[in-house]
């Protein structure tokens, strides 16, 4: 009986217990099972969701501000040999001055353009539909007409319906008003403080977190954090820089050709450019609508501005600012945008690519560890052995 059980035990050990692949799959299954069980406990996630709703926005704002301002603070500190706290204070004063200037000079202009555009949007859109009907007659336009109409209805609902619902809900619910106002105030008050301490002590955070990791894993842990930080910082700084130049180019181009709402359309183009490959084309819809309402010549000028901007962005700005920092194929980026947008909405579209970059760093690190500690490349060595032995003969 002992002899009959020995082959079964050895087979089980060889194929199950001693297989790193099977063990890894079992661990992954257990992790997914635990996550599934935790998702069935709403009483556990409700407090965490409340905390994230309250602190998530200021933490994200502080994180974006850190990636934008930290290189400037480091460069000023190294160049002028000034205390870091003094450097941060000077940068904060300059940013505060720019914000005050923007609120005083730009906000009233943008607000007036928003009100005027919303009031005249139905006329602009109806004129665009008539214009397309003249130039694209027949059945091919019917499907396009339906899609444009649905898109216009969605925009109208977004700008008016949801806004009115939000206003009515807020007016009828004192708790809702207090909650929204407190959330905005907490975000505006706490974000600068979080940003200050991130700029002051953020470079020491990886070493501090490494103390919670076993010593044998600290080197790889720091390497992963460094790589993740580099990927996310390059993406955030690059995308925001490109978005700024895109908004400035569109605003300047629309102003040169005499298009109405030039500043507002430029700002919208810069914001939508944060969505790779799709944002610029989405930003062209209101510009084309306004241009078609003015005249066919103005529409041609808008298309020329768009062609010039796309050429400068694709050939000059994006290669200089972004380069190939993420090394993600464009098709992969489109799939990420579609999947993240479907799962998480607008936040998924904005955060999908940096989230994918972080996951990619972790997966690559795990795969390198797996190759080093498994027989992943053993077959190559075995295949090369008979060839070398036969050549020696």
QUIGI-V995624 format. One record per residue. RES is the residue in three letters. PHI is phi in radians with two decimals (NA if undefined). OMEGA is omega in degrees with one decimal (NA if undefined). D_CENTER is the distance of its C-alpha to the mean C-alpha in whole Angstrom. Layout:
BEGIN
res=<RES | RES>
phi=<PHI | PHI>
omega=<OMEGA | OMEGA>
d_center=<D_CENTER | D_CENTER>
END
This chain:
BEGIN
res=<UNK | UNK | UNK | UNK | UNK | UNK | UNK | UNK | UNK | UNK | UNK | UNK | UNK | UNK | UNK | UNK | UNK | UNK | UNK | UNK | UNK | UNK | UNK | UNK | UNK | UNK | UNK | UNK | UNK | UNK | UNK | UNK | UNK | UNK | UNK | UNK | UNK | UNK | UNK | UNK | UNK | UNK | UNK | UNK | UNK | UNK | UNK | UNK | UNK | UNK | UNK | UNK | UNK | UNK | UNK | UNK | UNK | UNK | UNK | UNK | UNK | UNK | UNK | UNK | UNK | UNK | UNK | UNK | UNK | UNK | UNK | UNK | UNK | UNK | UNK | UNK | UNK | UNK | UNK | UNK | UNK | UNK | UNK | UNK | UNK | UNK | UNK | UNK | UNK | UNK | UNK | UNK | UNK | UNK | UNK | UNK | UNK | UNK | UNK | UNK | UNK | UNK | UNK | UNK | UNK | UNK | UNK | UNK | UNK | UNK | UNK | UNK | UNK | UNK | UNK | UNK | UNK | UNK | UNK | UNK | UNK | UNK | UNK | UNK | UNK | UNK | UNK | UNK | UNK | UNK | UNK | UNK | UNK | UNK | UNK | UNK | UNK | UNK | UNK | UNK | UNK | UNK | UNK | UNK | UNK | UNK | UNK | UNK | UNK | UNK | UNK | UNK | UNK | UNK | UNK | UNK | UNK | UNK | UNK | UNK | UNK | UNK | UNK | UNK | UNK | UNK | UNK | UNK | UNK | UNK | UNK | UNK | UNK | UNK | UNK | UNK | UNK | UNK | UNK | UNK | UNK | UNK | UNK | UNK | UNK | UNK | UNK | UNK | UNK | UNK | UNK | UNK | UNK | UNK | UNK | UNK | UNK | UNK | UNK | UNK | UNK | UNK | UNK | UNK | UNK | UNK | UNK | UNK | UNK | UNK | UNK | UNK | UNK | UNK | UNK | UNK | UNK | UNK | UNK | UNK | UNK | UNK | UNK | UNK | UNK | UNK | UNK | UNK | UNK | UNK | UNK | UNK | UNK | UNK | UNK | UNK | UNK | UNK | UNK | UNK | UNK | UNK | UNK | UNK | UNK | UNK | UNK | UNK | UNK | UNK | UNK | UNK | UNK | UNK | UNK | UNK | UNK | UNK | UNK | UNK | UNK | UNK | UNK | UNK | UNK | UNK | UNK | UNK | UNK | UNK | UNK | UNK | UNK | UNK | UNK | UNK | UNK | UNK | UNK | UNK | UNK | UNK | UNK | UNK | UNK | UNK | UNK | UNK | UNK | UNK | UNK | UNK | UNK | UNK | UNK | UNK | UNK | UNK | UNK | UNK | UNK | UNK | UNK | UNK | UNK | UNK | UNK | UNK | UNK | UNK | UNK | UNK | UNK | UNK | UNK | UNK | UNK | UNK | UNK | UNK | UNK | UNK | UNK | UNK | UNK | UNK | UNK | UNK | UNK | UNK | UNK | UNK | UNK | UNK | UNK | UNK | UNK | UNK | UNK | UNK | UNK | UNK | UNK | UNK | UNK | UNK | UNK | UNK | UNK | UNK | UNK | UNK | UNK | UNK | UNK | UNK | UNK | UNK | UNK | UNK | UNK | UNK | UNK | UNK | UNK | UNK | UNK | UNK | UNK | UNK | UNK | UNK | UNK | UNK | UNK | UNK | UNK | UNK | UNK | UNK | UNK | UNK | UNK | UNK | UNK | UNK | UNK | UNK | UNK | UNK | UNK | UNK | UNK>
phi=<NA | -1.13 | -1.19 | -1.29 | -1.40 | -1.11 | -1.11 | -1.11 | -1.14 | -1.16 | -1.14 | -1.13 | -1.18 | -1.22 | -1.64 | -1.99 | -1.23 | -1.66 | -1.66 | -1.17 | -1.15 | -1.14 | -1.10 | -1.11 | -1.15 | -1.13 | -1.10 | -1.07 | -1.09 | -1.14 | -1.09 | -1.12 | -1.12 | -1.13 | -1.10 | -1.11 | -1.17 | -1.17 | -1.16 | -1.59 | -2.05 | -1.11 | -1.14 | -1.43 | -1.56 | -1.06 | -1.10 | -1.13 | -1.13 | -1.11 | -1.13 | -1.15 | -1.11 | -1.39 | -1.89 | -1.11 | -1.13 | -1.11 | -1.17 | -1.15 | -1.09 | -1.14 | -1.14 | -1.12 | -1.09 | -1.11 | -1.16 | -1.43 | -1.63 | -1.01 | -1.05 | -1.16 | -1.12 | -1.08 | -1.19 | -1.15 | -1.13 | -1.29 | -1.39 | -1.77 | 0.94 | -1.80 | -0.96 | -1.11 | -1.10 | -1.12 | -1.08 | -1.11 | -1.09 | -1.12 | -1.10 | -1.09 | -1.11 | -1.12 | -1.12 | -1.08 | -1.10 | -1.13 | -1.11 | -1.10 | -1.09 | -1.15 | -1.14 | -1.29 | -1.73 | -1.61 | -1.02 | -1.06 | -1.13 | -1.11 | -1.09 | -1.13 | -1.19 | -1.12 | -1.10 | -1.16 | -1.16 | -1.16 | -1.19 | -1.74 | -1.03 | -1.01 | -1.14 | -1.07 | -1.22 | -1.10 | -1.15 | -1.11 | -1.11 | -1.11 | -1.11 | -1.20 | -1.13 | -1.24 | -1.57 | -2.23 | -1.37 | 1.66 | -1.15 | -1.02 | -1.49 | -1.08 | -1.13 | -1.15 | -1.10 | -1.12 | -1.13 | -1.12 | -1.14 | -1.08 | -1.12 | -1.12 | -1.12 | -1.12 | -1.11 | -1.09 | -1.13 | -1.17 | -1.42 | -1.96 | -1.11 | -1.18 | -1.11 | -1.16 | -1.09 | -1.12 | -1.15 | -1.13 | -1.13 | -1.18 | -1.23 | -1.51 | -2.18 | -1.13 | -1.10 | -1.11 | -1.10 | -1.10 | -1.11 | -1.19 | -1.12 | -1.15 | -1.12 | -1.15 | -1.13 | -1.10 | -1.12 | -1.24 | -1.48 | -1.41 | -1.02 | -1.10 | -1.18 | -1.09 | -1.09 | -1.06 | -1.28 | -1.14 | -1.15 | -1.34 | -2.17 | -1.11 | -1.20 | -1.63 | -1.11 | -1.04 | -1.14 | -1.16 | -1.19 | -1.16 | -1.17 | -1.57 | -1.94 | -0.95 | -1.04 | -1.20 | -1.89 | -1.20 | -1.11 | -1.18 | -1.11 | -1.13 | -1.13 | -1.14 | -1.08 | -1.10 | -1.14 | -1.09 | -1.10 | -1.15 | -1.11 | -1.18 | -1.14 | -1.09 | -1.18 | -1.13 | -1.08 | -1.15 | -1.13 | -1.19 | -1.15 | -1.10 | -1.08 | -1.09 | -1.16 | -1.11 | -1.05 | -1.15 | -1.15 | -1.13 | -1.07 | -1.15 | -1.12 | -1.16 | -1.18 | -1.12 | -1.44 | 1.44 | -1.39 | -1.16 | 1.05 | -1.08 | -1.15 | -1.11 | -1.14 | -1.16 | -1.11 | -1.09 | -1.12 | -1.15 | -1.18 | -1.20 | -1.19 | -1.13 | -1.57 | -1.07 | 1.18 | -1.93 | -1.11 | -1.13 | -1.23 | -1.14 | -1.21 | -1.32 | -1.07 | -1.15 | -1.15 | -1.13 | -1.08 | -1.18 | -1.12 | -1.15 | -1.21 | -1.20 | -3.04 | -1.04 | -1.12 | -1.14 | -1.08 | -1.10 | -1.11 | -1.08 | -1.13 | -1.16 | -1.06 | -1.10 | -1.12 | -1.14 | -1.10 | -1.11 | -1.16 | -1.14 | -1.15 | -1.30 | -1.69 | -2.09 | -1.23 | -1.07 | -1.09 | -1.30 | -1.48 | -1.53 | 1.11 | -2.23 | -1.15 | -1.57 | 0.94 | -1.97 | -1.15 | -0.99 | -1.11 | -1.09 | -1.09 | -1.11 | -1.08 | -1.10 | -1.09 | -1.15 | -1.18 | -1.16 | -1.15 | -1.18 | -1.44 | -2.15 | 1.32 | -1.09 | -1.03 | -1.16 | -1.14 | -1.33 | -1.73 | -1.12 | -1.23 | -1.09 | -1.12 | -1.11 | -1.10 | -1.16 | -1.09 | -1.11 | -1.09 | -1.14 | -1.13 | -1.10 | -1.13 | -1.11 | -1.18 | -1.10 | -1.11 | -1.12 | -1.18 | -1.26 | -1.94 | -2.39 | -1.67 | -1.10 | -1.79 | -1.19 | -1.07 | -1.13 | -1.13 | -1.18 | -1.20 | -1.37 | -1.13 | -1.10 | -1.13 | -1.19 | -1.18 | -1.21 | -1.19 | -1.16 | -1.18>
omega=<178.7 | -179.9 | 179.9 | 179.7 | -175.3 | 178.3 | 178.8 | -179.9 | 179.5 | 177.7 | 179.2 | 179.7 | -176.3 | -173.4 | -175.9 | -172.1 | -176.3 | 179.0 | 180.0 | 179.1 | 179.5 | 178.7 | 178.5 | 178.6 | 177.8 | 178.4 | 177.9 | 177.8 | 178.6 | 178.1 | 178.7 | 177.3 | 177.7 | 177.8 | 178.2 | 179.0 | 179.0 | 178.4 | 179.0 | -179.6 | -177.0 | 180.0 | 177.7 | -174.5 | -178.0 | 177.1 | 179.1 | 177.8 | 177.5 | 178.7 | 179.7 | 177.6 | -177.7 | -173.6 | -176.6 | -178.2 | 179.1 | 178.1 | 178.2 | 177.9 | 178.2 | 178.4 | 177.4 | 177.3 | 178.5 | -179.4 | 179.2 | -170.7 | -173.8 | 176.8 | 178.0 | 178.7 | 178.6 | -178.5 | 178.9 | 179.4 | -179.4 | -175.3 | -174.9 | 177.9 | 178.5 | 178.1 | -175.1 | 179.0 | 177.8 | 179.4 | 179.0 | 179.6 | 179.5 | 179.0 | 178.2 | 179.6 | 178.8 | 179.2 | 178.1 | 177.0 | 177.8 | 178.1 | 178.7 | 177.8 | 179.2 | 179.7 | -176.4 | -171.3 | -172.8 | -175.2 | 178.4 | 179.8 | -180.0 | 179.5 | 179.1 | 178.9 | 178.0 | -179.5 | -179.8 | 179.9 | 179.0 | 179.6 | -175.1 | -175.8 | 179.0 | 178.8 | 178.4 | -175.8 | 177.9 | 177.7 | 177.0 | 177.8 | 177.2 | 179.6 | 179.2 | 178.3 | 179.3 | -173.9 | 179.2 | -177.6 | 173.7 | -175.3 | 179.5 | -177.9 | -175.2 | 178.5 | 178.9 | 178.6 | 179.0 | 179.7 | 178.7 | 178.5 | 177.4 | 179.2 | 178.8 | 178.1 | 178.9 | 178.2 | 179.5 | 178.0 | -179.4 | -174.8 | -174.2 | -174.6 | -178.5 | 178.1 | 178.2 | 176.9 | -179.9 | -179.7 | -179.6 | 178.8 | -179.2 | -179.1 | -178.6 | -178.0 | 178.4 | 179.2 | 178.2 | 178.5 | -179.6 | -179.0 | -178.6 | 179.8 | 179.9 | 178.7 | 179.2 | -179.7 | 178.7 | 178.9 | -178.3 | -177.5 | -174.0 | -177.3 | 177.7 | 178.7 | 177.8 | 178.6 | 179.7 | -178.0 | 173.1 | 177.7 | -177.4 | -172.7 | -175.2 | -179.3 | 177.5 | -176.5 | 179.5 | 179.1 | 177.9 | 179.3 | -179.2 | 178.7 | 179.2 | -178.9 | 175.9 | -173.7 | -177.6 | -178.6 | -174.8 | -178.8 | 178.6 | 178.6 | 177.7 | 178.3 | 178.4 | 179.4 | 178.9 | 179.2 | 177.9 | 179.8 | 179.6 | -179.6 | -176.7 | -179.0 | 178.4 | -178.9 | -176.8 | 179.9 | -178.5 | -177.9 | -179.9 | 177.3 | 178.2 | 179.2 | 178.0 | -179.5 | 178.0 | 178.1 | 179.5 | 179.7 | 178.7 | 179.9 | 179.1 | -180.0 | 178.7 | 178.0 | 179.9 | -178.3 | 176.5 | 179.5 | 176.5 | 178.0 | -175.8 | -177.6 | -179.4 | 179.9 | 176.3 | 178.0 | 178.1 | 178.4 | 178.8 | 179.5 | -179.2 | 178.3 | 174.1 | 173.3 | -174.4 | 173.0 | -175.6 | -173.5 | -178.0 | 179.4 | 175.6 | 179.8 | -179.8 | -176.5 | 177.7 | 179.2 | 177.9 | 179.5 | 179.3 | -179.7 | 178.4 | 178.6 | -178.2 | -179.3 | 174.0 | 178.1 | 177.6 | 176.4 | 177.3 | 178.6 | 178.2 | 178.5 | 177.1 | 176.9 | 179.2 | 179.9 | 179.0 | 180.0 | 179.6 | 178.3 | 179.6 | -179.8 | -176.0 | -175.2 | -172.7 | -168.2 | -176.8 | 177.1 | -178.9 | -175.0 | -175.3 | -174.3 | 178.3 | -171.6 | -176.8 | -179.8 | 177.9 | -178.6 | 179.6 | 178.4 | 177.1 | 178.9 | 179.4 | 178.0 | 179.2 | -179.9 | -179.4 | -178.0 | -179.1 | 176.8 | 178.5 | -175.9 | -169.6 | 177.7 | -177.4 | 176.0 | 177.5 | 178.3 | -177.6 | -174.6 | -175.8 | -175.9 | 175.2 | 175.1 | 176.6 | 178.4 | 178.4 | 179.0 | 179.5 | 177.8 | -178.9 | -179.6 | 178.6 | 178.8 | 178.1 | -178.8 | 175.6 | 177.3 | -179.8 | 179.4 | -179.7 | -173.0 | 179.0 | 179.0 | -175.8 | -177.5 | -176.4 | -177.1 | 179.1 | 179.2 | 179.3 | -179.7 | -179.2 | -175.6 | 179.8 | 179.4 | 179.8 | -180.0 | 179.6 | 177.6 | 178.5 | 178.4 | NA>
d_center=<63 | 61 | 61 | 59 | 57 | 56 | 54 | 52 | 51 | 50 | 48 | 46 | 46 | 45 | 42 | 41 | 41 | 41 | 38 | 35 | 33 | 35 | 34 | 31 | 30 | 32 | 30 | 27 | 29 | 30 | 27 | 26 | 29 | 28 | 25 | 26 | 29 | 27 | 25 | 29 | 29 | 28 | 30 | 28 | 24 | 25 | 26 | 23 | 21 | 23 | 22 | 18 | 18 | 20 | 19 | 15 | 14 | 16 | 15 | 11 | 13 | 15 | 13 | 11 | 14 | 16 | 14 | 15 | 18 | 19 | 20 | 22 | 24 | 25 | 26 | 28 | 30 | 31 | 32 | 34 | 35 | 34 | 33 | 30 | 30 | 32 | 29 | 26 | 29 | 29 | 25 | 25 | 28 | 27 | 23 | 25 | 28 | 25 | 24 | 27 | 28 | 25 | 26 | 29 | 29 | 26 | 25 | 29 | 28 | 25 | 26 | 29 | 28 | 25 | 29 | 30 | 28 | 28 | 32 | 32 | 29 | 32 | 34 | 32 | 30 | 34 | 35 | 32 | 33 | 37 | 36 | 34 | 37 | 40 | 38 | 37 | 40 | 41 | 39 | 36 | 35 | 35 | 32 | 30 | 32 | 31 | 27 | 27 | 29 | 27 | 24 | 26 | 27 | 23 | 22 | 26 | 25 | 22 | 23 | 27 | 27 | 24 | 25 | 29 | 28 | 26 | 29 | 32 | 30 | 30 | 33 | 35 | 33 | 34 | 32 | 29 | 29 | 30 | 27 | 24 | 26 | 26 | 22 | 21 | 24 | 23 | 20 | 21 | 24 | 22 | 19 | 21 | 23 | 21 | 19 | 23 | 24 | 20 | 22 | 25 | 25 | 21 | 23 | 25 | 23 | 23 | 26 | 27 | 25 | 27 | 30 | 29 | 29 | 32 | 33 | 33 | 30 | 29 | 28 | 26 | 24 | 24 | 23 | 20 | 19 | 19 | 17 | 14 | 14 | 15 | 12 | 9 | 11 | 12 | 8 | 8 | 11 | 11 | 9 | 10 | 14 | 13 | 12 | 15 | 18 | 17 | 18 | 21 | 22 | 22 | 23 | 26 | 27 | 27 | 29 | 31 | 32 | 33 | 30 | 30 | 27 | 26 | 24 | 22 | 21 | 20 | 18 | 16 | 16 | 14 | 12 | 11 | 11 | 7 | 7 | 9 | 13 | 13 | 12 | 15 | 18 | 17 | 17 | 21 | 22 | 23 | 24 | 26 | 28 | 29 | 30 | 32 | 34 | 35 | 37 | 36 | 36 | 34 | 31 | 32 | 31 | 28 | 27 | 29 | 26 | 23 | 25 | 26 | 22 | 21 | 23 | 23 | 19 | 19 | 22 | 22 | 19 | 16 | 19 | 20 | 17 | 14 | 17 | 17 | 15 | 13 | 16 | 14 | 16 | 15 | 16 | 14 | 11 | 13 | 14 | 11 | 9 | 13 | 13 | 10 | 11 | 14 | 14 | 12 | 12 | 9 | 7 | 7 | 6 | 3 | 3 | 5 | 6 | 6 | 8 | 10 | 10 | 12 | 14 | 15 | 16 | 18 | 20 | 21 | 22 | 24 | 25 | 27 | 29 | 30 | 31 | 33 | 34 | 35 | 38 | 35 | 37 | 40 | 41 | 40 | 43 | 45 | 45 | 46 | 49 | 51 | 51 | 51 | 54 | 56 | 56 | 57 | 60>
END
